[in-house]
């Protein structure tokens, strides 16, 4: 599925949630959709957990040595 079609589907789902479920339903659909996006990214290999963890650790070490 193309990213454009996926974005359109997600937008329609958010629209229905906002129209029929109110603001809370809109937020729930948004959070679940973002979580699904991150999981899909990880599965496709577009998000490298190891590199992110290493970058976080390097940044936290750097901030501790500055004090």
N, C-alpha and C positions, 0 to 999 in steps of 0.2 A: 504494500500500500504506500502511495506517495505521501511525503510529509504534508503536502497541501490538503489532500483528502483527509488525512488524519487530523490536521488542525481544524478543518471544517467540521468533522464529526465531534471533536472535543468542544468546539464553539457552540454547536447545536445542543449538545448535552448540557453545557453550562446555561444556555438560554432557557431550556426547558426547566432546569432545576431552579433558576431564578424566577421564572414566570409562575410555576405551579407550586414550588416548595418554599419560596421565600429566600431570605438572605442566608439563613443557616444552611439550607440545602445547597445553595450556590457555593458556599465556602467548603462544605463537605465534599462536593463533587470536585472542586478545584484542588483540594489537598490530596484526595485519592488519585486524581489525574496526574498530579506532579509526582506522586510516589510511583505510579505506574511508568511514567516517563523515565525516572531514574533507574528503575529496575530494567526497563527495556534497553536503556543506554548501557548498563552494566553487562547485560546478556550479549548485546551486539559488539561489545568491546570498545565502545566509544568513551567509556569512563574507566580509567585505570585506578582501581582502589589502592594498589600498592604505591603508585606514584603520588597519589594524593596524601596517603599516610606519611610517606617519606618527606614530602614538602611541608606538611604540618609539623612534623617532628623537627625538621631543620629550622623552621620559623620559631618554634617555641624555644629551642636551644639558643637561637640568636637573641631573642628578647631577654632571656635570663642572664646572658653574659653582659648585656648593656648596663645593668643596674649597679 
